[in-house]
């Protein structure tokens, strides 16, 4: 059970007006410099989560426990990430749940890796492949900060040459040329297992969908998601004028025992 007060070593969220936020690992003697003024870490230790905090200039912030979305959106980002608006539908489509074994090809910054790890914990496991060592290192740091690293195994290897796992419950592919790795992923995915492929262009969506259908996959569907907030004010509630629209295309499918073996 996590404590209701901040201790040294905790990662906290400091939330300023208009949604500006910082993820901070609390360390005695350290300071956070913001446009609202300086926040001393020593002033956070022992303070209850949810408390208001003032900078030395009188700027007002709130001290919160970070959510999974905070770790995803405010983590290191050496690569483009899959956004939370897409993650929920991906996980629902592939059928990942607590205890699942999930294969991920293309760790990147580890944003989707964190989400998958939170879903399969505490008994499940995410087996993630990343060809770039610097991306793998950034993902490990993000996972460690979120407290999810023990549910993830990252391998710095090109998955197109094959993967070690067999009989995984679900798989996610997020690499530049997904067709290079789909054969290896197919061999690892158990029959009836769910697959999601992230695709940046319409041309890739076409090729991925054709490959899946010719390889006996069913429930093959391509989609994108949008996210639009509602601006709520007394007597003036309306949809926001800004929308988080296209972030990526996603193709989802289920593996069957029908169809030819993939090349």
C-alpha positions as CSV (number, residue, x, y, z in Angstrom):
1,X,0.0,0.0,0.0
2,X,1.5,3.4,-1.0
3,X,1.8,6.1,1.6
4,X,-0.6,9.1,1.7
5,X,2.4,11.4,2.3
6,X,5.5,12.2,0.2
7,X,8.8,10.5,1.0
8,X,12.2,11.0,-0.3
9,X,12.7,9.0,-3.5
10,X,9.0,9.3,-4.5
11,X,8.1,10.5,-8.0
12,X,5.4,13.1,-7.7
13,X,3.4,15.3,-10.0
14,X,3.4,19.0,-9.5
15,X,0.4,20.5,-11.3
16,X,0.3,24.2,-12.2
17,X,-2.7,26.3,-13.5
18,X,-3.8,25.6,-17.1
19,X,-2.6,22.0,-16.9
20,X,1.2,22.6,-16.9
21,X,2.8,19.7,-15.0
22,X,6.2,18.3,-13.9
23,X,7.2,14.8,-12.9
24,X,9.7,15.1,-10.0
25,X,11.7,12.5,-8.2
26,X,11.9,14.0,-4.7
27,X,15.5,14.3,-3.3
28,X,16.6,16.3,-0.2
29,X,18.4,19.5,-1.1
30,X,17.1,19.6,-4.6
31,X,15.0,22.3,-6.2
32,X,12.5,22.5,-9.2
33,X,12.8,25.8,-11.1
34,X,9.6,26.8,-12.9
35,X,8.0,29.9,-14.4
36,X,6.0,30.2,-11.2
37,X,9.2,30.2,-9.1
38,X,11.3,27.6,-7.2
39,X,9.9,24.6,-5.4
40,X,12.2,23.1,-2.8
41,X,12.0,19.3,-2.6
42,X,12.5,19.5,1.2
43,X,9.1,21.3,1.4
44,X,7.4,18.3,-0.3
45,X,8.7,15.6,2.0
46,X,6.1,14.6,4.6
47,X,3.4,16.6,2.9
48,X,0.1,14.8,2.0
49,X,-0.7,14.1,-1.6
50,X,-3.3,16.5,-2.9
51,X,-1.9,19.4,-0.9
52,X,-1.4,22.9,-2.4
53,X,2.2,24.0,-2.7
54,X,3.6,27.5,-3.1
55,X,6.8,28.5,-4.8
56,X,9.1,31.1,-3.3
57,X,7.4,33.7,-5.6
58,X,3.9,32.7,-4.3
59,X,3.0,30.6,-7.4
60,X,0.4,28.0,-6.5
61,X,0.6,24.3,-7.6
62,X,-0.9,21.0,-6.4
63,X,1.1,18.0,-5.2
64,X,-0.4,14.8,-6.7
65,X,0.4,11.2,-7.1
66,X,1.2,10.6,-10.8
67,X,-1.2,8.5,-12.8
68,X,-0.2,6.1,-15.5
69,X,-1.1,8.7,-18.1
70,X,1.3,11.2,-16.4
71,X,4.2,8.7,-16.7
72,X,3.3,8.0,-20.3
73,X,2.9,11.7,-21.4
74,X,5.7,13.2,-19.3
75,X,8.3,10.5,-19.7
76,X,11.5,10.6,-21.8
77,X,10.5,10.7,-25.5
78,X,13.3,10.1,-27.9
79,X,10.7,8.6,-30.3
80,X,7.1,9.3,-31.3
81,X,4.7,7.5,-29.0
82,X,1.4,5.8,-29.2
83,X,-1.1,8.0,-27.3
84,X,-3.4,6.9,-24.5
85,X,-6.4,7.5,-26.7
86,X,-5.2,4.7,-28.9
87,X,-3.8,2.4,-26.2
88,X,-7.1,1.6,-24.6
89,X,-8.7,0.4,-27.8
90,X,-5.6,-1.5,-28.8
91,X,-5.5,-3.4,-25.5
92,X,-9.3,-4.1,-25.7
93,X,-8.9,-5.5,-29.2
94,X,-5.9,-7.7,-28.6
95,X,-7.5,-9.1,-25.4
96,X,-4.6,-8.4,-23.0
97,X,-5.6,-8.7,-19.4
98,X,-3.9,-9.5,-16.0
99,X,-1.7,-12.5,-16.4
100,X,-1.3,-12.3,-20.1
101,X,2.0,-12.7,-22.0
102,X,2.3,-10.0,-24.6
103,X,4.9,-9.7,-27.3
104,X,5.9,-6.2,-28.3
105,X,8.1,-5.4,-31.3
106,X,9.3,-1.8,-31.3
107,X,9.8,-0.7,-27.7
108,X,10.6,2.9,-28.7
109,X,10.2,5.2,-25.7
110,X,8.3,2.6,-23.8
111,X,5.0,4.5,-23.6
112,X,2.8,1.6,-24.9
113,X,5.1,-0.8,-23.0
114,X,4.1,0.9,-19.7
115,X,0.4,0.6,-20.5
116,X,0.7,-3.0,-21.4
117,X,2.8,-3.7,-18.3
118,X,0.1,-2.1,-16.1
119,X,-2.6,-4.2,-17.7
120,X,-0.8,-7.6,-17.4
121,X,0.6,-7.1,-13.9
122,X,1.1,-8.7,-11.5
123,X,1.4,-12.2,-13.0
124,X,1.8,-11.4,-16.7
125,X,4.8,-10.3,-18.7
126,X,5.6,-8.1,-21.6
127,X,8.4,-9.3,-23.9
128,X,9.6,-6.3,-25.9
129,X,12.1,-6.1,-28.7
130,X,14.0,-2.9,-29.7
131,X,16.8,-2.6,-32.2
132,X,18.1,0.8,-31.0
133,X,20.0,0.5,-27.7
134,X,19.5,4.2,-26.8
135,X,15.7,3.8,-27.2
136,X,15.8,0.6,-25.0
137,X,17.7,2.5,-22.3
138,X,15.1,5.4,-22.3
139,X,12.3,2.9,-22.1
140,X,13.9,1.2,-19.1
141,X,14.2,4.5,-17.3
142,X,10.6,5.3,-18.0
143,X,9.4,1.9,-16.8
144,X,11.6,2.2,-13.7
145,X,10.2,5.6,-12.8
146,X,6.6,4.2,-13.2
147,X,7.4,1.2,-11.1
148,X,6.6,-1.2,-13.9
149,X,10.0,-2.5,-14.9
150,X,9.6,-5.9,-13.2
151,X,6.8,-6.8,-15.6
152,X,8.8,-6.2,-18.7
153,X,11.7,-7.9,-20.5
154,X,13.4,-5.7,-23.1
155,X,15.7,-7.4,-25.7
156,X,17.9,-5.3,-27.9
157,X,17.5,-7.3,-31.1
158,X,16.0,-7.2,-34.6
159,X,12.9,-9.2,-34.3
160,X,12.8,-9.8,-38.0
161,X,15.4,-12.6,-37.5
162,X,13.0,-14.3,-35.1
163,X,11.9,-14.0,-31.5
164,X,12.4,-16.4,-28.6
165,X,8.8,-16.5,-27.3
166,X,6.1,-19.0,-28.3
167,X,2.4,-19.2,-27.4
168,X,2.0,-15.5,-26.4
169,X,-1.5,-14.4,-25.7
170,X,-1.3,-11.1,-27.7
171,X,1.2,-9.1,-29.8
172,X,1.8,-5.5,-30.8
173,X,4.0,-4.3,-33.6
174,X,5.2,-0.7,-33.8
175,X,8.2,-0.5,-36.2
176,X,8.8,1.4,-39.5
177,X,8.2,-1.6,-41.7
178,X,5.9,-4.0,-39.9
179,X,5.9,-6.6,-42.8
180,X,9.6,-7.4,-42.0
181,X,8.6,-8.8,-38.6
182,X,5.1,-10.1,-39.0
183,X,6.3,-13.6,-39.9
184,X,8.2,-13.9,-36.6
185,X,5.3,-12.5,-34.7
186,X,3.0,-15.0,-36.3
187,X,5.1,-17.8,-35.1
188,X,5.1,-16.5,-31.5
189,X,1.3,-15.8,-31.3
190,X,-1.0,-18.5,-30.1
191,X,-4.1,-19.4,-32.3
192,X,-6.9,-17.0,-31.4
193,X,-4.4,-14.5,-30.1
194,X,-4.9,-10.8,-30.8
195,X,-2.5,-8.7,-32.8
196,X,-2.2,-4.9,-33.2
197,X,0.0,-3.2,-35.8
198,X,0.8,0.5,-35.7
199,X,1.1,1.9,-39.2
200,X,2.1,5.5,-40.2
201,X,0.7,5.6,-43.7
202,X,-2.3,4.4,-45.8
203,X,0.0,2.4,-48.1
204,X,1.3,0.4,-45.1
205,X,-2.2,-0.2,-43.8
206,X,-3.1,-1.7,-47.2
207,X,-0.1,-4.0,-47.3
208,X,-0.6,-5.1,-43.6
209,X,-4.3,-5.8,-44.1
210,X,-3.6,-7.8,-47.2
211,X,-0.9,-9.9,-45.5
212,X,-3.1,-10.6,-42.5
213,X,-6.1,-11.7,-44.6
214,X,-3.9,-13.9,-46.8
215,X,-2.4,-15.5,-43.7
216,X,-5.8,-16.6,-42.3
217,X,-6.4,-13.8,-39.8
218,X,-9.9,-12.8,-39.0
219,X,-11.5,-9.6,-37.5
220,X,-9.0,-7.6,-39.5
221,X,-9.8,-3.9,-39.1
222,X,-8.0,-0.7,-39.6
223,X,-8.9,2.5,-37.7
224,X,-7.8,5.7,-36.1
225,X,-9.2,7.4,-33.0
226,X,-9.8,11.0,-32.1
227,X,-10.1,12.7,-28.7
228,X,-12.2,15.8,-28.1
229,X,-12.7,17.5,-24.8
230,X,-15.9,19.2,-23.6
231,X,-15.4,22.8,-22.3
232,X,-17.8,22.9,-19.4
233,X,-18.9,26.3,-18.0
234,X,-22.2,27.2,-16.4
235,X,-24.5,28.0,-19.3
236,X,-21.8,27.6,-21.9
237,X,-20.8,24.0,-22.2
238,X,-19.6,23.1,-25.7
239,X,-17.1,20.8,-27.5
240,X,-13.5,22.2,-27.4
241,X,-12.4,24.0,-30.5
242,X,-9.2,21.8,-30.5
243,X,-9.2,18.1,-31.1
244,X,-6.4,15.5,-30.8
245,X,-7.2,13.9,-34.2
246,X,-4.8,11.7,-36.2
247,X,-1.9,10.3,-34.2
248,X,-1.5,6.9,-36.0
249,X,-3.3,4.2,-37.9
250,X,-3.9,0.9,-36.2
251,X,-4.7,-2.5,-37.7
252,X,-6.0,-5.2,-35.4
253,X,-6.7,-8.9,-36.1
254,X,-7.1,-12.3,-34.5
255,X,-4.9,-15.3,-35.6
256,X,-6.5,-18.5,-36.7
257,X,-5.2,-21.9,-37.9
258,X,-6.4,-21.3,-41.4
259,X,-4.6,-19.8,-44.4
260,X,-1.1,-20.4,-45.7
261,X,2.0,-20.0,-43.6
262,X,3.3,-16.4,-43.8
263,X,6.5,-15.7,-45.8
